[in-house]
């Protein structure tokens, strides 16, 4: 398992790193005022430091797999073909992204229906934002490139508190995922706790449709197109709620409303597992990288997210944090409803 695991992960690292390097090399340089430089200027972690942090992540997951704590999806031929097509589409779209970044344009999306203003933008300067099937099919490749092949691994660390909760002799568990996107983490959920009743929800109908196609082999999954801050579910109806890489994409006030809705929909003693970016001082040597991120891409709500005390915010809605673990550039937190 160890040799096979490291072969697969090193292949992913080399593949996505090559795309990252090429995209960085041929992109318009990010303008920084050196007369009044931002706090991260001249303090970015070295490539050696980043590689060390990544190896720590991979080695920890290797141990989890070897101990049979959880399983990971196997690479199939369709995955390789998808990666090849993803590479072509990635480079085809890259000049458009670079043009938006260089000009600062982030509001070129066209909404087919009434959506929140905060959502009507080209997040990451990507074409169509989160509002087209084309964008949805590009998204996973773009994210893996950003994290040099470690995005799926970081997401899977959210399963640690989930599995511990499920192993406590519980049956007929209902799980709600908020901000499912293209459903990457859901396959891992079904592989590791197949008897759990899972509902996938997302504000983007287009991304949810791609998730349906990707996860079509799982016939028992449910899909609901809705806002995380306005969940159309009865109170005290789910044992587990999860959210992955959504909280940094929404404004502070909306994050509070999502916490409120999570608390309303969760059963007593149910858990909320939140996986998202590291925040300031989670790993101090990576602080400059977190500061730099909004400069390199369109992430308008990220600067406040990385400074927000999520533990205290959640506490205001009857959710007590009991688990908090870094996973390279991400972290997973678990909250229990009191």
The 8 nearest C-alpha neighbors of each residue, nearest first, counted from 0:
[[1, 3, 2, 4, 65, 64, 61, 5],
 [0, 2, 4, 3, 5, 61, 65, 6],
 [3, 1, 5, 4, 0, 6, 7, 61],
 [4, 2, 6, 0, 1, 5, 7, 8],
 [3, 5, 1, 7, 6, 2, 0, 8],
 [4, 6, 8, 2, 7, 3, 9, 1],
 [5, 7, 3, 9, 4, 8, 2, 10],
 [8, 6, 10, 4, 5, 9, 3, 11],
 [7, 9, 5, 11, 10, 6, 12, 4],
 [8, 10, 12, 6, 11, 7, 5, 13],
 [11, 9, 7, 13, 8, 12, 6, 14],
 [10, 12, 8, 148, 14, 9, 13, 15],
 [11, 13, 148, 9, 147, 10, 15, 14],
 [14, 12, 16, 10, 11, 15, 17, 9],
 [15, 13, 11, 17, 12, 16, 10, 18],
 [14, 16, 144, 147, 18, 17, 148, 12],
 [17, 15, 147, 19, 13, 18, 14, 12],
 [16, 18, 20, 15, 19, 14, 13, 21],
 [17, 19, 15, 21, 16, 20, 22, 144],
 [18, 20, 16, 22, 17, 144, 21, 23],
 [21, 19, 23, 17, 22, 18, 24, 16],
 [22, 20, 24, 18, 23, 19, 17, 25],
 [21, 23, 19, 25, 20, 24, 18, 26],
 [24, 22, 20, 26, 21, 25, 19, 27],
 [25, 23, 21, 22, 26, 20, 27, 19],
 [24, 26, 22, 23, 21, 27, 28, 20],
 [27, 25, 23, 24, 97, 22, 28, 94],
 [26, 28, 101, 29, 97, 25, 100, 98],
 [29, 27, 26, 30, 101, 23, 25, 24],
 [28, 30, 31, 27, 295, 294, 101, 100],
 [29, 31, 28, 32, 294, 27, 101, 33],
 [32, 30, 33, 29, 36, 37, 40, 35],
 [31, 33, 36, 34, 35, 30, 37, 40],
 [32, 34, 36, 35, 31, 37, 40, 30],
 [33, 35, 32, 36, 31, 37, 40, 30],
 [34, 36, 33, 32, 37, 31, 38, 40],
 [35, 37, 33, 32, 34, 40, 38, 31],
 [38, 36, 39, 40, 35, 31, 32, 33],
 [37, 39, 40, 36, 287, 290, 42, 41],
 [40, 38, 287, 42, 37, 290, 41, 291],
 [41, 39, 42, 37, 38, 36, 43, 287],
 [40, 42, 43, 39, 38, 287, 36, 44],
 [43, 41, 39, 40, 287, 44, 38, 288],
 [42, 44, 287, 41, 288, 39, 45, 40],
 [45, 43, 48, 285, 42, 284, 46, 49],
 [44, 46, 48, 47, 49, 43, 50, 42],
 [45, 47, 49, 48, 50, 44, 51, 43],
 [46, 48, 50, 45, 49, 51, 44, 52],
 [49, 47, 51, 45, 50, 46, 44, 52],
 [50, 48, 46, 52, 51, 47, 53, 45],
 [49, 51, 53, 47, 52, 48, 46, 54],
 [50, 52, 48, 54, 53, 49, 47, 55],
 [53, 51, 49, 55, 50, 54, 327, 48],
 [52, 54, 50, 56, 55, 51, 327, 49],
 [53, 55, 57, 51, 56, 52, 58, 50],
 [56, 54, 52, 58, 53, 57, 59, 51],
 [57, 55, 53, 59, 54, 58, 327, 326],
 [58, 56, 54, 60, 59, 55, 61, 53],
 [57, 59, 61, 55, 60, 56, 54, 62],
 [60, 58, 62, 56, 61, 57, 55, 63],
 [59, 61, 63, 57, 62, 58, 64, 56],
 [62, 60, 58, 64, 59, 63, 65, 57],
 [61, 63, 65, 59, 60, 64, 66, 58],
 [64, 62, 60, 68, 66, 61, 65, 67],
 [63, 65, 67, 61, 66, 62, 69, 68],
 [66, 64, 62, 67, 63, 61, 0, 1],
 [65, 67, 63, 64, 68, 62, 69, 61],
 [68, 66, 64, 65, 69, 63, 70, 62],
 [67, 69, 63, 66, 64, 70, 65, 162],
 [70, 68, 67, 64, 191, 63, 71, 158],
 [69, 71, 64, 191, 72, 67, 190, 68],
 [70, 72, 187, 73, 69, 190, 64, 191],
 [73, 71, 187, 74, 70, 190, 186, 75],
 [72, 74, 75, 71, 70, 78, 7, 76],
 [73, 75, 78, 72, 76, 79, 77, 7],
 [76, 74, 78, 77, 73, 79, 80, 72],
 [77, 75, 79, 78, 80, 74, 81, 82],
 [76, 78, 80, 75, 79, 81, 74, 82],
 [77, 79, 81, 75, 76, 80, 74, 82],
 [80, 78, 82, 76, 81, 77, 83, 75],
 [81, 79, 77, 83, 82, 78, 84, 76],
 [80, 82, 78, 84, 79, 83, 85, 77],
 [83, 81, 85, 79, 80, 84, 86, 78],
 [84, 82, 80, 86, 85, 81, 79, 87],
 [85, 83, 81, 87, 86, 82, 88, 80],
 [84, 86, 82, 88, 83, 87, 89, 81],
 [85, 87, 89, 83, 84, 88, 82, 90],
 [86, 88, 84, 85, 89, 90, 91, 83],
 [87, 89, 91, 85, 86, 90, 92, 84],
 [90, 88, 86, 92, 91, 87, 85, 93],
 [91, 89, 93, 92, 87, 88, 86, 94],
 [90, 92, 88, 89, 93, 87, 94, 95],
 [91, 93, 89, 90, 95, 94, 88, 96],
 [92, 94, 90, 96, 95, 91, 89, 97],
 [95, 93, 97, 96, 92, 98, 91, 90],
 [96, 94, 98, 93, 97, 92, 99, 126],
 [95, 97, 93, 99, 124, 98, 94, 125],
 [98, 96, 94, 100, 95, 99, 26, 101],
 [97, 99, 95, 101, 96, 100, 94, 102],
 [98, 100, 104, 102, 96, 97, 101, 103],
 [101, 99, 103, 97, 98, 102, 96, 124],
 [100, 102, 98, 99, 103, 97, 27, 29],
 [101, 103, 99, 100, 104, 98, 97, 105],
 [104, 102, 100, 99, 101, 105, 98, 297],
 [105, 103, 99, 102, 106, 100, 107, 124],
 [104, 106, 121, 120, 124, 107, 103, 99],
 [107, 105, 120, 108, 121, 104, 119, 109],
 [106, 108, 105, 109, 121, 120, 127, 104],
 [109, 107, 127, 106, 120, 128, 119, 121],
 [108, 110, 111, 107, 127, 130, 119, 106],
 [109, 111, 112, 108, 130, 113, 119, 114],
 [112, 110, 109, 113, 130, 114, 108, 131],
 [113, 111, 110, 114, 109, 115, 204, 130],
 [112, 114, 115, 110, 111, 116, 119, 118],
 [113, 115, 112, 116, 118, 119, 110, 202],
 [116, 114, 117, 118, 119, 113, 226, 202],
 [115, 117, 118, 119, 114, 120, 113, 110],
 [118, 116, 115, 119, 249, 120, 250, 114],
 [117, 119, 116, 115, 120, 114, 249, 129],
 [120, 118, 116, 117, 108, 106, 115, 114],
 [119, 121, 106, 105, 122, 118, 128, 108],
 [120, 122, 128, 124, 105, 125, 106, 127],
 [121, 123, 124, 128, 297, 120, 125, 298],
 [122, 124, 297, 296, 125, 121, 298, 128],
 [125, 123, 121, 122, 96, 297, 105, 99],
 [126, 124, 123, 121, 128, 96, 122, 127],
 [125, 127, 128, 134, 121, 124, 96, 95],
 [128, 126, 108, 130, 131, 129, 121, 134],
 [129, 127, 121, 122, 125, 126, 130, 120],
 [130, 128, 127, 131, 134, 203, 135, 206],
 [129, 131, 127, 128, 205, 203, 110, 134],
 [132, 130, 134, 133, 205, 127, 129, 135],
 [131, 133, 135, 205, 134, 136, 206, 209],
 [134, 132, 136, 131, 135, 137, 127, 126],
 [133, 135, 137, 131, 132, 136, 138, 127],
 [134, 136, 132, 138, 206, 133, 137, 131],
 [135, 137, 133, 134, 138, 132, 139, 209],
 [138, 136, 134, 135, 140, 139, 141, 133],
 [137, 139, 135, 141, 140, 136, 134, 142],
 [138, 140, 142, 141, 137, 143, 136, 135],
 [141, 139, 143, 142, 138, 137, 85, 144],
 [140, 142, 144, 138, 139, 143, 145, 137],
 [143, 141, 145, 139, 144, 140, 138, 146],
 [142, 144, 148, 146, 140, 150, 145, 141],
 [145, 143, 15, 147, 141, 142, 146, 19],
 [144, 146, 142, 143, 147, 141, 19, 148],
 [145, 147, 143, 144, 149, 148, 150, 142],
 [148, 146, 144, 16, 15, 12, 145, 143],
 [147, 149, 143, 12, 11, 15, 146, 150],
 [148, 150, 152, 146, 151, 147, 153, 143],
 [151, 149, 153, 143, 152, 146, 148, 154],
 [152, 150, 154, 153, 149, 155, 184, 183],
 [153, 151, 149, 155, 154, 150, 156, 60],
 [152, 154, 150, 155, 151, 156, 326, 149],
 [153, 155, 151, 152, 156, 157, 150, 184],
 [156, 154, 157, 152, 153, 158, 151, 184],
 [157, 155, 158, 154, 153, 159, 331, 326],
 [156, 158, 155, 331, 159, 154, 274, 160],
 [157, 159, 161, 156, 155, 160, 162, 188],
 [158, 160, 161, 162, 157, 156, 163, 155],
 [161, 159, 163, 162, 158, 164, 157, 333],
 [162, 160, 158, 164, 159, 163, 165, 157],
 [161, 163, 165, 164, 159, 160, 158, 166],
 [162, 164, 160, 166, 161, 165, 159, 167],
 [163, 165, 161, 162, 166, 167, 160, 169],
 [166, 164, 162, 167, 163, 169, 161, 168],
 [167, 165, 163, 168, 164, 162, 169, 161],
 [166, 168, 165, 164, 169, 163, 162, 170],
 [169, 167, 166, 170, 165, 164, 163, 171],
 [168, 170, 167, 165, 166, 172, 171, 164],
 [171, 169, 172, 168, 165, 195, 194, 173],
 [172, 170, 173, 195, 169, 196, 194, 238],
 [171, 173, 195, 170, 238, 196, 174, 169],
 [172, 174, 196, 237, 238, 195, 197, 239],
 [175, 173, 239, 197, 240, 237, 196, 238],
 [174, 176, 240, 198, 197, 199, 241, 239],
 [175, 177, 241, 199, 240, 242, 179, 200],
 [178, 176, 242, 200, 179, 227, 201, 241],
 [177, 179, 201, 180, 200, 245, 242, 176],
 [180, 178, 182, 201, 177, 200, 199, 176],
 [179, 181, 206, 182, 178, 207, 201, 210],
 [180, 182, 210, 206, 209, 183, 207, 179],
 [183, 181, 210, 179, 185, 180, 184, 186],
 [182, 184, 185, 181, 186, 151, 187, 180],
 [185, 183, 187, 186, 182, 188, 154, 155],
 [186, 184, 188, 182, 187, 183, 189, 179],
 [185, 187, 189, 188, 184, 190, 183, 214],
 [188, 186, 190, 185, 184, 189, 191, 71],
 [187, 189, 185, 191, 186, 190, 192, 184],
 [190, 188, 193, 186, 192, 191, 187, 185],
 [189, 191, 187, 188, 193, 192, 186, 70],
 [190, 192, 188, 189, 193, 187, 70, 69],
 [193, 191, 189, 194, 195, 188, 190, 162],
 [192, 194, 189, 195, 190, 191, 188, 196],
 [195, 193, 192, 196, 189, 171, 172, 170],
 [194, 196, 172, 193, 192, 197, 173, 171],
 [195, 197, 173, 174, 172, 194, 198, 220],
 [198, 196, 174, 220, 175, 195, 173, 221],
 [197, 199, 221, 175, 222, 220, 176, 174],
 [200, 198, 222, 176, 179, 221, 175, 223],
 [201, 199, 223, 177, 224, 179, 222, 178],
 [200, 202, 178, 224, 203, 179, 225, 177],
 [201, 203, 225, 226, 224, 204, 178, 200],
 [204, 202, 206, 205, 201, 130, 207, 129],
 [203, 205, 207, 206, 224, 208, 202, 201],
 [204, 206, 208, 132, 203, 131, 207, 130],
 [207, 205, 209, 135, 180, 181, 203, 208],
 [206, 208, 210, 204, 209, 205, 180, 181],
 [209, 207, 211, 205, 210, 206, 204, 212],
 [208, 210, 212, 206, 211, 207, 181, 213],
 [209, 211, 181, 182, 207, 213, 208, 212],
 [212, 210, 208, 214, 209, 213, 215, 207],
 [211, 213, 209, 215, 210, 214, 208, 216],
 [212, 214, 210, 211, 215, 209, 182, 181],
 [215, 213, 211, 216, 212, 217, 210, 186],
 [214, 216, 212, 217, 211, 213, 218, 210],
 [215, 217, 214, 218, 213, 212, 219, 211],
 [218, 216, 215, 219, 214, 220, 189, 186],
 [217, 219, 220, 216, 215, 214, 221, 211],
 [218, 220, 217, 221, 196, 197, 216, 198],
 [221, 219, 197, 218, 198, 217, 222, 199],
 [220, 222, 198, 199, 197, 219, 223, 200],
 [223, 221, 199, 200, 198, 220, 224, 207],
 [222, 224, 200, 225, 199, 201, 221, 198],
 [223, 225, 201, 202, 200, 204, 222, 203],
 [226, 224, 202, 201, 223, 200, 230, 227],
 [227, 225, 202, 229, 228, 230, 201, 224],
 [226, 228, 229, 257, 230, 177, 225, 178],
 [227, 229, 257, 256, 226, 230, 260, 253],
 [230, 228, 226, 227, 231, 260, 225, 257],
 [229, 231, 232, 227, 228, 226, 225, 260],
 [232, 230, 229, 233, 225, 226, 223, 227],
 [233, 231, 230, 234, 264, 236, 229, 235],
 [234, 232, 236, 264, 235, 231, 263, 230],
 [233, 235, 264, 263, 236, 232, 265, 266],
 [236, 234, 266, 264, 265, 237, 263, 233],
 [235, 237, 234, 264, 233, 266, 265, 238],
 [238, 236, 265, 173, 239, 266, 174, 235],
 [239, 237, 269, 173, 266, 265, 172, 174],
 [240, 238, 174, 270, 237, 269, 271, 175],
 [239, 241, 175, 271, 174, 176, 272, 270],
 [242, 240, 176, 272, 271, 273, 177, 175],
 [241, 243, 177, 273, 176, 178, 274, 245],
 [242, 244, 274, 245, 275, 273, 241, 178],
 [245, 243, 275, 246, 274, 247, 242, 276],
 [244, 246, 248, 243, 247, 178, 242, 275],
 [247, 245, 248, 249, 244, 254, 275, 304],
 [246, 248, 301, 304, 245, 249, 300, 244],
 [249, 247, 246, 245, 300, 301, 298, 250],
 [248, 250, 247, 246, 300, 253, 254, 251],
 [251, 249, 253, 300, 252, 254, 248, 117],
 [250, 252, 254, 253, 255, 249, 303, 304],
 [253, 251, 255, 254, 250, 256, 249, 257],
 [252, 254, 256, 250, 255, 251, 257, 249],
 [255, 253, 257, 251, 256, 252, 258, 250],
 [256, 254, 258, 252, 253, 257, 259, 251],
 [255, 257, 259, 253, 228, 258, 254, 260],
 [256, 258, 228, 260, 254, 259, 255, 227],
 [259, 257, 261, 255, 256, 260, 313, 262],
 [258, 260, 256, 262, 257, 261, 316, 255],
 [261, 259, 263, 257, 262, 258, 264, 256],
 [262, 260, 258, 264, 263, 259, 265, 257],
 [261, 263, 259, 260, 265, 264, 258, 316],
 [262, 264, 260, 234, 261, 265, 259, 235],
 [263, 265, 234, 235, 261, 236, 262, 260],
 [266, 264, 235, 237, 262, 269, 263, 261],
 [265, 267, 235, 269, 238, 237, 236, 268],
 [266, 268, 269, 336, 337, 265, 235, 238],
 [269, 267, 336, 335, 337, 266, 270, 238],
 [270, 268, 238, 266, 267, 336, 239, 265],
 [271, 269, 335, 239, 334, 336, 272, 240],
 [270, 272, 240, 334, 333, 241, 239, 273],
 [273, 271, 333, 241, 332, 240, 270, 334],
 [272, 274, 242, 332, 331, 241, 243, 333],
 [275, 273, 331, 243, 330, 244, 157, 242],
 [274, 276, 244, 329, 330, 243, 273, 277],
 [277, 275, 329, 328, 330, 278, 244, 274],
 [276, 278, 329, 330, 328, 281, 275, 279],
 [277, 279, 305, 281, 280, 276, 306, 304],
 [278, 280, 305, 286, 281, 306, 277, 283],
 [281, 279, 283, 282, 278, 286, 285, 284],
 [282, 280, 278, 279, 283, 277, 325, 286],
 [281, 283, 280, 285, 284, 286, 279, 277],
 [284, 282, 280, 286, 285, 281, 279, 287],
 [283, 285, 286, 282, 44, 287, 280, 43],
 [284, 286, 283, 288, 287, 282, 44, 289],
 [285, 287, 289, 283, 288, 284, 279, 290],
 [288, 286, 39, 290, 43, 289, 285, 291],
 [287, 289, 291, 285, 290, 286, 43, 292],
 [290, 288, 286, 292, 291, 287, 285, 279],
 [291, 289, 287, 288, 292, 39, 286, 293],
 [290, 292, 288, 294, 289, 293, 287, 39],
 [291, 293, 295, 294, 289, 290, 288, 296],
 [294, 292, 298, 296, 295, 291, 297, 301],
 [295, 293, 291, 292, 296, 297, 29, 290],
 [294, 296, 292, 293, 291, 29, 297, 100],
 [297, 295, 123, 293, 294, 298, 292, 124],
 [296, 298, 123, 122, 124, 293, 299, 105],
 [299, 297, 293, 301, 300, 296, 122, 123],
 [298, 300, 301, 297, 293, 302, 248, 250],
 [301, 299, 250, 298, 302, 303, 248, 249],
 [300, 302, 304, 247, 298, 303, 299, 305],
 [303, 301, 304, 305, 300, 306, 293, 299],
 [304, 302, 306, 301, 305, 300, 307, 251],
 [303, 305, 301, 307, 306, 302, 247, 300],
 [306, 304, 278, 279, 303, 302, 307, 301],
 [307, 305, 303, 304, 279, 278, 308, 302],
 [306, 308, 304, 309, 305, 303, 278, 312],
 [309, 307, 310, 311, 312, 306, 305, 304],
 [310, 308, 312, 311, 307, 313, 314, 304],
 [309, 311, 313, 308, 312, 320, 314, 319],
 [310, 312, 314, 313, 309, 308, 315, 319],
 [311, 313, 309, 314, 315, 310, 308, 255],
 [312, 314, 318, 310, 315, 316, 311, 309],
 [313, 315, 318, 311, 317, 316, 312, 319],
 [314, 316, 313, 312, 317, 311, 318, 259],
 [317, 315, 314, 313, 318, 259, 262, 258],
 [316, 318, 314, 337, 315, 336, 319, 262],
 [317, 319, 336, 314, 313, 335, 334, 316],
 [320, 318, 334, 335, 314, 321, 336, 317],
 [319, 321, 334, 333, 322, 310, 335, 318],
 [320, 322, 334, 333, 319, 323, 335, 332],
 [323, 321, 333, 332, 320, 324, 334, 160],
 [324, 322, 332, 331, 333, 325, 321, 330],
 [325, 323, 331, 330, 332, 326, 322, 156],
 [324, 326, 330, 329, 327, 331, 323, 277],
 [325, 327, 329, 330, 153, 56, 328, 324],
 [326, 328, 329, 56, 52, 53, 325, 153],
 [329, 327, 277, 326, 276, 330, 325, 153],
 [330, 328, 276, 277, 326, 275, 327, 325],
 [329, 331, 325, 326, 324, 277, 274, 275],
 [330, 332, 274, 324, 157, 273, 323, 325],
 [333, 331, 323, 273, 322, 272, 274, 324],
 [332, 334, 272, 322, 271, 320, 321, 273],
 [335, 333, 320, 319, 271, 270, 318, 321],
 [334, 336, 270, 319, 318, 268, 269, 337],
 [337, 335, 318, 268, 267, 269, 317, 270],
 [336, 317, 268, 267, 335, 318, 319, 269]]
